[in-house]
Amino acid sequence: GGIYGTVSEVKDKSVMVEIAPKTVVEFTRMSIHNVIRDDDDSSKDSKDKQQS
């Protein structure tokens, strides 16, 4: 579970995350549990699982 999105801005104590086109939400940095990078092998596995 959780929310997936693209980090659009990093501030001192928070992170702005785009979760849909033109929809940006702000989270505290402490609330970000995991970062999946485009070049990370685990993100490829994750995308494959989402498509099946």
N, CA, C and O of each residue as an XYZ file, in Angstrom:
208
protein
N       0.815     -1.181      0.000
C       0.000      0.000      0.000
C       0.856      1.241      0.000
O       2.083      1.173     -0.079
N       0.211      2.341      0.087
C       0.904      3.613      0.129
C       0.626      4.435     -1.110
O      -0.205      4.074     -1.944
N       1.330      5.538     -1.219
C       1.164      6.445     -2.352
C       2.452      6.454     -3.156
O       3.540      6.592     -2.597
N       2.328      6.307     -4.467
C       3.465      6.363     -5.366
C       3.389      7.648     -6.158
O       2.304      8.071     -6.556
N       4.538      8.279     -6.394
C       4.567      9.503     -7.170
C       5.990      9.869     -7.524
O       6.925      9.103     -7.293
N       6.137     11.055     -8.091
C       7.433     11.569     -8.506
C       7.780     12.772     -7.642
O       6.991     13.709     -7.519
N       8.959     12.739     -7.049
C       9.399     13.858     -6.219
C       9.628     15.062     -7.122
O      10.414     14.999     -8.068
N       8.938     16.156     -6.825
C       9.086     17.357     -7.640
C       9.917     18.428     -6.945
O      10.481     19.301     -7.604
N       9.997     18.366     -5.616
C      10.778     19.358     -4.870
C      11.112     18.794     -3.497
O      10.297     18.110     -2.878
N      12.315     19.089     -3.032
C      12.739     18.677     -1.698
C      13.016     19.940     -0.889
O      13.806     20.789     -1.301
N      12.367     20.054      0.253
C      12.558     21.190      1.156
C      13.302     20.709      2.398
O      13.657     19.535      2.499
N      13.537     21.619      3.340
C      14.268     21.252      4.557
C      13.602     20.114      5.318
O      14.267     19.150      5.695
N      12.292     20.217      5.549
C      11.594     19.222      6.369
C      10.484     18.497      5.630
O       9.780     17.679      6.223
N      10.316     18.785      4.339
C       9.229     18.143      3.594
C       9.640     17.855      2.156
O      10.674     18.322      1.677
N       8.804     17.078      1.486
C       9.026     16.679      0.099
C       7.722     16.882     -0.660
O       6.657     16.486     -0.187
N       7.802     17.497     -1.830
C       6.642     17.678     -2.691
C       6.630     16.513     -3.683
O       7.629     16.264     -4.359
N       5.503     15.798     -3.773
C       5.393     14.610     -4.613
C       4.216     14.776     -5.566
O       3.093     15.047     -5.142
N       4.488     14.608     -6.867
C       3.423     14.658     -7.866
C       2.822     13.264     -7.972
O       3.505     12.318     -8.364
N       1.537     13.134     -7.622
C       0.884     11.824     -7.613
C      -0.019     11.627     -8.824
O      -0.468     10.512     -9.088
N      -0.285     12.693     -9.557
C      -1.072     12.670    -10.790
C      -0.731     13.961    -11.532
O      -0.186     14.888    -10.933
N      -1.043     14.034    -12.819
C      -0.753     15.272    -13.543
C      -1.377     16.483    -12.839
O      -2.578     16.516    -12.572
N      -0.545     17.459    -12.550
C      -0.951     18.708    -11.896
C      -1.486     18.511    -10.475
O      -2.179     19.382     -9.950
N      -1.170     17.374     -9.848
C      -1.579     17.112     -8.468
C      -0.331     16.838     -7.635
O       0.282     15.775     -7.736
N       0.029     17.816     -6.813
C       1.234     17.712     -5.988
C       0.822     17.762     -4.523
O       0.051     18.628     -4.111
N       1.347     16.821     -3.743
C       1.068     16.785     -2.312
C       2.381     16.932     -1.549
O       3.451     16.595     -2.058
N       2.283     17.435     -0.333
C       3.466     17.648      0.494
C       3.479     16.637      1.635
O       2.481     16.459      2.334
N       4.620     15.978      1.812
C       4.817     15.009      2.884
C       6.002     15.446      3.725
O       6.929     16.077      3.216
N       5.980     15.118      5.005
C       7.183     15.323      5.807
C       8.231     14.335      5.319
O       7.896     13.249      4.846
N       9.477     14.703      5.431
C      10.547     13.817      4.970
C      10.521     12.496      5.737
O      10.863     11.452      5.182
N      10.124     12.533      6.992
C      10.082     11.323      7.811
C       9.008     10.347      7.339
O       9.089      9.157      7.646
N       8.013     10.818      6.604
C       6.932      9.934      6.164
C       7.279      9.171      4.887
O       6.537      8.274      4.487
N       8.399      9.515      4.241
C       8.829      8.800      3.032
C       9.551      7.539      3.481
O      10.596      7.604      4.128
N       8.980      6.389      3.131
C       9.536      5.115      3.599
C      10.584      4.562      2.648
O      11.608      4.044      3.094
N      10.348      4.662      1.351
C      11.231      4.042      0.371
C      11.263      4.895     -0.885
O      10.264      5.516     -1.247
N      12.417      4.924     -1.552
C      12.555      5.640     -2.818
C      12.899      4.624     -3.890
O      13.862      3.869     -3.753
N      12.118      4.606     -4.950
C      12.368      3.710     -6.081
C      12.842      4.573     -7.237
O      12.119      5.465     -7.680
N      14.036      4.323     -7.725
C      14.608      5.113     -8.820
C      14.335      4.427    -10.153
O      14.208      3.204    -10.218
N      14.248      5.222    -11.214
C      14.022      4.670    -12.549
C      15.130      3.718    -12.969
O      14.867      2.726    -13.648
N      16.374      4.006    -12.572
C      17.506      3.175    -12.965
C      17.748      2.003    -12.020
O      18.696      1.242    -12.211
N      16.906      1.849    -11.009
C      17.027      0.783    -10.021
C      16.391     -0.499    -10.559
O      15.278     -0.459    -11.085
N      17.080     -1.630    -10.434
C      16.551     -2.912    -10.913
C      15.247     -3.276    -10.223
O      14.369     -3.871    -10.848
N      15.098     -2.935     -8.952
C      13.881     -3.292     -8.224
C      12.670     -2.558     -8.771
O      11.553     -3.065     -8.678
N      12.867     -1.364     -9.345
C      11.729     -0.643     -9.906
C      11.217     -1.352    -11.156
O      10.018     -1.330    -11.433
N      12.113     -1.980    -11.910
C      11.689     -2.735    -13.089
C      10.839     -3.929    -12.666
O       9.815     -4.221    -13.285
N      11.269     -4.621    -11.604
C      10.498     -5.748    -11.092
C       9.138     -5.275    -10.597
O       8.124     -5.934    -10.824
N       9.120     -4.154     -9.933
C       7.884     -3.597     -9.397
C       6.911     -3.257    -10.515
O       5.717     -3.536    -10.402
N       7.405     -2.657    -11.592
C       6.551     -2.295    -12.721
C       5.989     -3.541    -13.393
O       4.827     -3.563    -13.798
N       6.823     -4.589    -13.512
C       6.362     -5.830    -14.129
C       5.236     -6.445    -13.309
O       4.269     -6.951    -13.879
N       5.342     -6.412    -11.989
C       4.317     -6.979    -11.119
C       3.018     -6.194    -11.216
O       1.935     -6.776    -11.142
N       3.116     -4.862    -11.382
C       1.923     -4.035    -11.466
C       1.156     -4.307    -12.753
O      -0.069     -4.187    -12.772
N       1.851     -4.669    -13.829
C       1.205     -4.897    -15.114
C       0.505     -6.242    -15.172
O      -0.415     -6.416    -15.971
N       0.916     -7.207    -14.340
C       0.297     -8.539    -14.392
C      -0.917     -8.655    -13.528
O      -1.536     -9.717    -13.475
